[in-house]
Structure formats: C-alpha cells, structure tokens
C-alpha cells in the first residue's frame, strides 16, 4: 500500500463508533465470525496454520508474536464496522466532501514568465464530494498510488491553487515528495 491509500484507511477507521477488540482471542473470534465460521479462511488471511487459529479460539494461546499481532490488528481494522465505514464514505462522496492535509513538494507547469519551481508547502484544504467520490472509487477499484496521487493533485489544483477557477488559468500542479498526508471525512 502507499501513503495515500493508508491515509484513506486511517480516515475510515477514525469513523468507528466502537473500539476494536483488545485481546488476541477476541480479535480472532471476530475474524472467524466475519468469515462465517471458517478458521481456514482466517488462517489464510493471517498467514498462520488453521490449528493456531483454533488455539486462540480455545484460549490456549493468549499473546501473539509481534508480527502476528500487527497482522491480526490490521485484519480486524479492515473488517471492523463495515456499515459505519460505508455510511461515512457515502456521506463524504455525496454531501460532505473530504479534507486533505499534506506537506509535500508542489511544482507547477504554468504560462511563461511565471514561477515553476517546486517548493515544500503545508496545505489543509477541503475537497468537494466529487473528488472524495473519485478517490473512493479508485481505491475500491484497486488504483495505484500514482492514480490516487493524481486525483488528489487535481483536487488541490482546482480548489487551492486555482481558487475554484477564479485564477491561474492553465496552471498544472505536480504533487511529489509527499512528507505526510492525512484525510478526514
């Protein structure tokens, strides 16, 4: 995964109404329920044996290794409260929009006589629902990090740099060297 995809996942997890289960056993039980009782499917998702999953369910193992604990938490977060996630995405894509905060290098391709030197900028900008919908659709379709970056760059170009089409006609923004990026619904 890339930095934009991870940030979208993090923004979705901020919409949770309840915290994820804390113990490894509770997390394992949740995953088994979400896979309709299939310990084999959970074992495949986590990269462990089916017997290991069964031991967690019986309480024979309580504390996973660090790498398994990280995978277990990631898988639970990915499946936790799907209806809450879907509702938050639908609201952002239809009415609310999405807020992007980033520190990255922005370069420009503009008319002759203007500056096109890239520089590091800190930007917090609300993007309208159309850009949120495009980001979510691309993410769902398995878009690459570059494609997600291009959608975000286009949104920042239109909303921040061109001020909703009121200035800088013909400006093309390049979104590179991302230090960090965070989304919020």
C-alpha positions in Angstrom: 0.0 0.0 0.0 1.0 3.6 -0.4 0.8 6.7 1.7 -2.5 7.9 0.2 -4.2 4.5 0.5 -3.0 4.1 4.1 -4.3 7.6 4.9 -7.7 6.9 3.4 -7.8 3.7 5.5 -6.9 5.6 8.6 -9.6 8.2 7.9 -12.1 5.5 7.6 -11.0 3.9 10.9 -11.5 7.3 12.6 -15.2 7.0 11.9 -15.6 3.9 14.1 -18.2 4.2 16.8 -16.7 1.4 18.9 -13.1 0.5 19.5 -11.8 -2.7 18.0 -11.5 -5.7 20.4 -8.4 -5.6 22.6 -7.4 -9.2 23.3 -6.0 -11.5 20.6 -8.7 -14.1 21.4 -11.5 -11.5 20.9 -9.9 -10.3 17.7 -9.6 -13.9 16.4 -13.2 -14.6 17.3 -14.3 -11.5 15.4 -12.4 -12.6 12.3 -13.9 -16.1 12.5 -17.4 -14.6 12.7 -16.7 -12.3 9.8 -15.5 -15.3 7.7 -18.8 -17.1 8.6 -17.0 -19.6 11.0 -14.2 -20.6 8.7 -11.0 -20.9 10.7 -9.2 -21.9 7.4 -10.1 -18.6 5.8 -8.8 -16.7 8.8 -5.6 -18.7 8.9 -5.1 -17.8 5.2 -5.7 -14.1 5.9 -3.2 -14.1 8.7 -0.6 -16.4 7.2 -0.7 -18.9 10.1 -1.9 -22.5 10.4 -5.6 -23.4 11.0 -4.6 -25.1 14.2 -3.1 -21.8 15.5 -6.4 -20.0 14.9 -8.2 -22.8 16.8 -5.8 -22.5 19.7 -6.5 -18.8 20.0 -10.3 -19.6 20.0 -9.9 -22.1 22.8 -7.7 -19.7 24.8 -4.6 -22.0 24.7 -2.6 -19.1 23.2 -3.2 -15.6 24.5 -0.2 -13.5 23.4 0.8 -13.5 19.8 4.2 -12.7 18.4 4.7 -9.1 17.4 4.4 -9.7 13.7 1.2 -11.8 14.1 -0.2 -9.2 16.5 0.3 -6.5 13.9 -1.3 -8.6 11.1 -4.2 -9.5 13.4 -4.9 -5.9 14.3 -4.7 -4.8 10.6 -7.1 -7.5 9.5 -9.6 -6.7 12.3 -9.4 -2.9 11.4 -10.0 -3.8 7.7 -13.2 -5.7 8.6 -14.4 -3.7 11.6 -17.8 -1.9 11.3 -18.3 -2.1 7.5 -21.7 -0.4 7.6 -20.2 2.6 9.6 -17.4 2.8 7.0 -19.7 2.6 4.1 -22.0 5.3 5.5 -19.1 7.6 6.2 -17.8 7.1 2.6 -21.3 7.8 1.1 -21.7 10.9 3.2 -18.3 12.2 2.1 -18.9 11.3 -1.5 -22.4 12.9 -1.8 -22.6 15.8 0.6 -19.7 16.3 3.0 -16.5 16.1 0.9 -13.1 15.3 2.3 -10.4 17.3 4.0 -6.8 16.8 2.9 -3.9 17.9 5.0 -0.5 17.4 3.4 3.1 18.6 3.5 4.6 17.9 0.1 6.5 19.4 -2.8 4.4 21.1 -5.3 5.7 22.1 -8.7 3.9 23.9 -11.4 3.7 24.0 -15.2 2.4 27.5 -16.0 2.5 30.2 -18.5 5.9 31.7 -19.5 7.1 34.3 -17.1 5.6 32.7 -14.0 7.4 30.5 -11.5 7.5 26.8 -12.0 10.0 25.9 -9.2 8.7 23.3 -6.9 8.7 24.0 -3.1 7.6 22.3 0.1 4.1 23.5 1.2 1.8 22.7 4.1 -1.7 22.7 2.8 -5.0 21.9 4.5 -7.9 22.0 2.0 -11.5 20.8 1.8 -12.2 19.0 -1.4 -15.8 18.8 -2.7 -17.7 15.5 -2.7 -16.9 14.8 -6.4 -13.2 14.4 -5.5 -14.0 12.3 -2.5 -16.1 10.0 -4.7 -13.4 9.7 -7.3 -10.8 8.8 -4.6 -13.1 6.1 -3.0 -14.0 4.6 -6.4 -10.3 4.5 -7.4 -9.4 2.9 -4.1 -12.1 0.3 -4.4 -11.1 -0.5 -8.0 -7.5 -1.1 -6.9 -5.9 2.0 -8.2 -2.2 2.5 -7.9 -0.7 5.1 -5.5 0.2 7.2 -8.6 -3.5 7.3 -9.7 -4.6 8.3 -6.2 -2.0 11.0 -6.1 -3.2 12.3 -9.5 -6.8 12.6 -8.2 -5.6 14.4 -5.0 -3.3 16.7 -7.1 -6.2 17.6 -9.4 -8.4 18.4 -6.4 -5.8 20.6 -4.8 -5.1 22.2 -8.2 -8.7 23.2 -8.7 -9.6 24.1 -5.1 -6.4 25.6 -3.6 -4.2 26.8 -6.4 -6.8 27.9 -8.9 -9.3 29.0 -6.2 -12.3 27.3 -7.7 -11.4 28.5 -11.2 -11.1 32.2 -10.3 -7.3 32.5 -11.0 -4.3 30.8 -12.5 -6.0 29.6 -15.6 -3.8 26.9 -17.3 -1.9 26.0 -14.2 -0.9 22.3 -13.9 0.1 21.1 -10.4 2.6 18.3 -9.7 2.2 16.6 -6.3 5.6 15.0 -5.4 7.8 14.2 -2.5 5.0 13.7 0.0 6.2 14.1 3.6 2.8 13.2 5.0 -0.8 13.3 4.0 -3.9 12.9 6.1 -7.6 12.7 5.1 -10.6 13.4 7.2 -14.3 13.0 6.4 
